[in-house]
Amino acid sequence: MILGLVRKTIESKLNEALSPTFLEVVDESAQHHGHSGARPDGESHFRVKIAAPAFKGKSRVEQHRMINQVLAHELKERVHALVIEVLAGAK
């Protein structure tokens, strides 16, 4: 797998589905080397920081479910851990 492809896919899917006003996807896989779920080729642990009008009026759980639904394939097939930070102004 080409390094960065999973990160790019996550960014693309979230941009398309949620039209965020802010999006940052950070690959934190190197920090989890040797841990359960870590892949030797990386791209298994990510942090998403996001603000999007689509989150307005939604609870934190609903916001996270929206993101998890968009990334369901990646979470099932490749991504072991996803930290989600919904930023102020997105509620």
N, C-alpha and C positions, 0 to 999 in steps of 0.2 A: 504494500500500500504506500502511496506517495505521502510523505510527511506533510501534514497540513490539510489533507483532503477532507478529513472528518470535520475539522474546525470550519473549513469553508462551506461544507454541506450544512452544518448547524447554522451558520450565519445566513446562508441563502434561504433556508427553510423558515427561519424566524422572521427574516425581512419580508418574505413573501406572505406569510400567514398573518403577521401581527403589525406590520408597518411601524416598527418602533421609532421613537424620536431619539433614542440612544440605545446602542447595542455594542457590547464588548464580550467577546468569547475568548477565554484564556485556557490554553492547554496546560493543566497542572500535573500531567502524567509523570514527569520527571521526579516530582516530590513524592510519588507513591511507588517508586521502583522497589520491587520485591514484595509489595503488599498484595493481598488477595485482589484478584481482578485486574492487576496491572499487566499490560501486554509488553513483551520485549521490544516491539516496534513502536510503542507509545500510543498516543491518542486514545486513551481509555478513561481519563479523568479530566473533567472540564468545569469551569466556572463561567456562568452567564450572568452578566449585569445588563439589565434591560429596563427601559421605560417605554410604555406604549399606551396610546389612548384606548386600546382594546381592553385594558385592565380597569378602566374607570368603573367604579361601583362594584367591583368584584372583590371577594375576600382573598386573603393570601392563599388559601387552599385552592380556590377557583383559578387564581392566576397561575399557580404551579401546575395545576391539572391541564390548563390550556397549553403551556409550554411542553409538558410531558406528552400530550397528545400529538403536537406538531412533530416532536422528535421520537415518536414511538418506535420507528424502525431502527434508528441509531441506538436507542436505549436497549432494544432487544438484541441487536446483532453485534454492537461494537463498544458502546460506551458503558463503562462499569459504574461510574459515579458522575453525578451532575449536581453542582451547587448552583442554586438560583438566587439571585439578588434582584428583587424588583425595587427599582429606585423611586424615591419620593417624587411626587408629581404624576405618578403612573396610576394612582388609585382613584 
